Amino acid sequence: MKKVKNDEIDSLVIALLLKDGKFSSGYITDDEFQSLRTLYRNRSSIQADMKDVKKRILTQITVTFPEFEGFIKPFTVSGLALLEKYPTAHHYRHSSVDRIMKIFRHIQGNNFTQSKALQLLELSRESIYSGKAKDARAIAIRSSIKVNLKKKLLWLYQER
């Protein structure tokens, strides 16, 4: 019997089955197994959510700065730091090599050089992105990055 039974006839049938010994009790797993199952489902859900968020970010990058993905991996610490500060090619217009380099001062082990910063500025100036809806797209990228980071932190916490 897989369905929940709650009317009088079903109650009577269950009582008769119990009386005759033909009704088996349900299997209840132990606490550890239930915990593992719950944590695994949650971990899988977070991983799927992270994939979806990454797809959204890549979709936005493809529109707002398609040259960026060929220049740097977007989901590295450096790539995410750049996207957070300058989410579209249009946002680089008021930037400089020094401003870009300032982003990387606090990132340990980065290998971002001034020549790379200059190359990135040139790519942004030559980008095919028109700049339309740049502020809305910037909000979409930045909020997706924050969601991705929160999900990643939660996933890392559960890994411990």
N, C-alpha and C positions, 0 to 999 in steps of 0.2 A: 504494500500500500504506500504509494508515493505521495498522494495528495493529502492535504489536511482535511480531516473529516470532523464535522461539527454538528450534524443534524441527528435527530433521535434514531433513525434507522441505522445510520452508520455507527452510532455509539453502541447500539444493540449488537450489530455484527461484530464489532471489535471486541465487545465483552464476551461473546460466544467463542470467538477465536482464541482469546486469552484463556478462557475456561478449558477449552479442548487442547491447549498447548500448541496450537498451530500458528500462533502469532509470534514472530521473532522481534525482539527489541532492536531498536536502531543502534548502529555502531557509533560510538562517540570516541573520537580520537583523543589522545592525551594532550596535555597542555603544550608541550614542546612542539609537537607536530603541528598543532593549530597555529602556534606562534610563527613557525617557519613558513607555513603556507601563507599566512597573512603578510609577512614581510616580503616573501618572494613576489606575491601579487602586487604589492605596493612598489617594489623595485622595478618590476616589469612595466608598470604603469608610468612611473617616472621616466624610465628610459624611452618609452614610446612618446611621452610628452616632449622630452628633450629633442627627439628626432623631428617632431612636428615644428617645434620652435626654430630649430636650425634650418628647416626647409623654408619657413617664413622669412628668416633673415636672408638666406641666399636669394630668395625671390626678390626681396627688396633691393639687395645689392646689385642684382642683375639689371634692375631698372635704373637705380640711382648712381651707380659707379661700376659698370661691368668690368672695367679694366682692373679694379681692385683685387678681384679674386685671382687673377693671373700674376699679380705682383706680390701678394702676401697671403698666407693661409688665414682666412677670416676667423677661425675658431682657436687660434693660438692666443696667448696672453697679449702679445703685441697687436695682433689683428683686432681683437676685441677692444683693446685700449684705443686704437685709432678710430674704430667704428663708434665708440662711445663719444669721443670728442668731435669727430668729423664724420657723421653718418652718410653724407652724400658728397659727390664730387663738387657740388656747388659750395659746400661749407668750407672747402679749402681755399676759396678765393681770398679770404682775409687772413690767411695763415702765412707762416714763414718757416724756413728751415729750423730756426731756433725754437719756435713754438712747438713744432712737431717733435724736436729732440727733447724738449722739456717733458713730454709725455712719458718718455722712456727712462728718465732718470731714476725713478723709483722701482722700475722693473728689473729684478735681479737676473743676470745672465743674458740680457738681450744683446743682439748684435746689430742693432739698427744704427746705421751710420749717417753722416750728413749727406753723403752722396745718394743714399737710398731716400732720404727725406726730400732732396731736390728732385730726384726721379719721380717720387710720388706726387709732388706738386705739379710737375710737368704733365704727368698722366691725368691729373684732375683737370688741368686747364684744357687738355685735348680731348676730354671725355665727351662721349656722344650724348650724355644726359643733358636735357634742356633746362633743368632746374624747376620744372613745374611741380607744384605741390611738395616742395622740398621740406617745408616745416612739418607737414603731416607725415611724410615719409620718414623724417628724422625721428619723430615721436614713435612711429611704429617700430623702427629699428632699435632705438634705445630701450623701449619697453620690452621688446622681445629679448634683448640682451640681458636685461635684469631678470626676466622670467627664467631664462636659460641658466643664469648663474645661481638663482635660488634653487632651481630644481637640481642642479649639479651639487650644490652644497648639501641638500637633503639626501641625495643619493650617496655622497661621500660619507655623510654621517651614518647612514644605515649600513655602509660597508664595514664600519668599525666593529 
